[in-house]
Amino acid sequence: MILYVAPSIMGIYYSFTDWNRFTTEMNFVGLDNYKRIFSGDYNYLSYIKNTFYFTIFTTVFKTFLGIGLALAVNKIKFRNFHRAAIFFPAILSMIITGLIFKSILHPATGFLNQVLEMVGLEFLQQKWLTDIKYVFGSVMSVDIWRGMGGYIMTIFLAGLQSIPGSFYEASRVDGANAWQNFRFITLPPLLMPSITVTLVLNIIYGLRVFDIVYVLTNGGPGYATEVLYTAVFKEFGKGTYAVGNALSSIMVLVMVSIGFLIIKKLSKNEVEY
């Protein structure tokens, strides 16, 4: 805890200074770095927008697909095998995943475009990682693929298996079908603790995403996929440490606030059994 909180507090302090690598002096400048970020004169607002866009899109898809996968493998034959197969992408490091998909999505030699050509669907071939129209969607799709079957599915699977079977037996006696069981027993009340946990984890991950974006596109083409933490990395690389700390501090405050609000809101809907 100390190793996390202490650097965060120091980072917030440095964000109010002009700390950089070009001079040994460090002066207090107040909110100047934050004014620079929110002034609109630079691309920082675009980075923040991209970060939120990435977070919302991947969170929604990973949550729904994770629930779907958990339901699919919950009572399937050879379910342990299927669970392991679906969970496998989460074992791979993000760097390895990024390098694999960077090869798959290569416009000239990539596996995806070659397969599309083999089956006569050349019109679907795209420059997945270099065309502004498709690059952000490609990056998010890779992240969703890796995340939906990992801890997301596992948490939902644990939530499903913790629901007493007597609830479903009672509903069947009353004539409820499978959709009604899911709609009125599983999803809203009894799976809510799992939904709360996965939402918080997905949102925090999305807001601090770095590695998959850095490996696949390095924020390009141009600034099309630049997110907040790739910008922080580049600010530190340029030696503007104070601006990098200001960007990082903004996102830390956002993550803490959003996580607190989600837990507080969704915890009211949880049901004890």
N, C-alpha and C positions, 0 to 999 in steps of 0.2 A: 504493500500500500504506500509506504513512504517513498519507494523508488519510483512510483508513478505520480504521486501528488506533488512531491518536492520539485521535480523538473517542470511540471505543469505550472506551478506557481512562479518559478523562475522565468519560464517562457513568457508568461503574461507580463511579468515585470519588464523583461527585455523588449517587449512589444511597444513600450512607452519610451524607448530610447532610440538613438540613431546608430546603434551597434552595427558595424560593418567591418570588413577585412581591410579596408583602405586606410584606416587610421587606428591608432591605439587609444584615442580618446573616445569616450562614450558619454553622451549628454542626454539628459531627460528632455523629450520633445512632446510630451503629453499625447494628444490624440492625432498627431500628424500622420502617423502610419495608417490609422484607421480612416482618416479623411482621404488619404490617397487611395485606399482600397475601394471606398464607396463613392468616390468622386465621379466615376464613369470615364475618366480620362485615360485609364488603362484597361486591360482586359480582365481584371479581377472579378468584376460582376458576372462576366461570361463564364468564368471558371466556377463561381458559386452556383450559377444557374445549371450548368452541366452536372455538377455534383448532386444537386437536388433531383434533377431529371433522372440521373442514373439510379439514385436511391429509391425513388418512387416506383419506377418501372421494374427494376429487379426485385424489389420487395414484394410487389403485387404478384408477379409471375412466379417467383420462388415459393411464395406462400400457397397459392392455389395449386401449383404443380406438385408441391410437397405433400399437400393433403391428398391429392389424387393418387400419388404413388403409394402413400401410406395405406390408403383404402385398398389399392390394388394388390399389395403384397401381404396384407394383414391375414388373409385366410386362403391364400393361393397354395397350390401344391408346390413342393420344393421351395417353400418360401424363404428358407435360409439362404439357398443359392441365389435366388432373385434379389434378396436384400443385399447380399455381398456384391453382386454384379452392379446394382444400382448405386451402391455406396462407393464403389471403387474410384470414380473420378475425384471424390473428396480426399482420397489418400494422396493423390498427386500434388506436388507443390504447385503454387500458382505460377511460378516461373516456368516449370516444365509444361504445364497446361498451356500457357501463353505461347511458348515456342512451338508446341505441336500445332496449335491452331493458326499460328502465324504462317506455318508451312502449308496447312490445309487450305487457308484462305488466300494464298498468294495468287494474284490475278493471272499470271502466265503459267506457272508450273504447279499450282495448288491442286490438291486432290478433288476439292469440290467442283471447281470449274471443269476439270478433266472428266469427272463423272457426268456432269451435265452435258458435255459434248458427246460422250459415248452414247447417251440415251436420247440424243436428238433434241436436247433442250438448250441449245446454244443461246437462245434469246434470254435465258435466265442468268447467264454468266455476267458477273459484275466484278468491279474492282473493290472487293469487300473492305479492304483496309486502307484504301487510298482515295476513294470517292466520298466526298463530304455527305452525300445523300445516304450512304449505307454504312459508313464506318462506325458511327456510334451504336447503331443497331447491332452490328456485328460484334462489337466489344461486349455489349450487354448480353447478347445471346450466349456468348462463351461463358460469361460469368453465371448466367442462369443455369446453363447445362451443368456446370461444375457444382453449383450450390444446392440445386433442388433435391438431389438424391442423397445428399450427405447428412449433415446434422439436422437439416430441416425435416426431411422425411423421418429420421430417427426419432426426433422429438414428438412428431405427430403420431408415429407408430406407438411410442410409449404411452401417449395420451389415449389412443384408441384402446390399447390393451388394459388400461387401468379402469375403463368404464365397466361397471358390473353388468354381466349378461342378463341379470334379472330385469333390468330396465327394458331391454329389447323384448324379452319374453312377455312382459306385461303389455307392451305396445302391440305385439302380435295378437295377443288375446283380444285386444280392443279393435283389431282389424287394420292396423296401420301397415302400410307398405314400406318398401326399402327407402324410398325417397322421404317419406314422412319421418321414418326413424332418424335418418340423417339430418333432416331439416329441423326437427323439433327436440331431438334428444342429443345427438352427437355434436353438431356444429355449434349452436349458440351457447348452450350452458356448459356442457361437460368437457368440451375440447377447448374452452376459453383459456385455461391456464397455459396450454401448449401454444395457442395462438399469440398470447401475450408475450411469451418468452421468444418465440421466433420473430415476431414483429420487432421487438427491441433489438435482438441480435442482428437482424437483417438491416435495420435502419442504421445502427451504429457502424456496421460493416460498410454499407453503401456510402455513408458520409465520410469515411476515412479510406475509401478505396484508393489504391495506388498501384500495386504490383501488376495487376492484369492490364491496366491501361498503359503503364510504362513499358511493359514487354511487348504488347501488341502494336502500339502506335506511338508511344512516347508523347502522347498529347496531340499528335497530328492527325490528318494533314493540317498544316497551319495550327490553329488552336481549337479545332473542331471537337476533339475529345479531351482537351485539357480539363482536369478536375483540380480540386483545391490542393490535394496533397502532392500531385505532380508539380503544381505551381510552387508549393512550399519547398520541394526538393530542388527546383531550379533556382529559386531565390537564394537558397543557401549555397548552391553552386556558383551563383554570381557574386556571392559575398554580402548580399543585403540581408543580413541575419535578422535585423529588427522587423523588416517587412514579413519575412518568413514566419517569425514568431507571432506576428499580428494575425496573419492568415490562419495559422494553427490554433491560436487562442479563440478566434471567432468560431471555428468548427467545434472545439471542445465545449464551449458554452452552448452551442446549438445541440450537440449530442446529449449533453446532460439534461437540458431542458426538455427536449423531445422524449427522451427515455423516461423521464419522471412523469410527464403528462400522459404518455401511453399506459404506463403501469397504473397510474392513479385512475385513469378512465376505464380501462378494461378490467381491472381488478373488481370493480363494482358489479360486473356481469358474471363473475365466476360463481360456480355453484359447488358447495361442499357435499360430498356423498360418502 
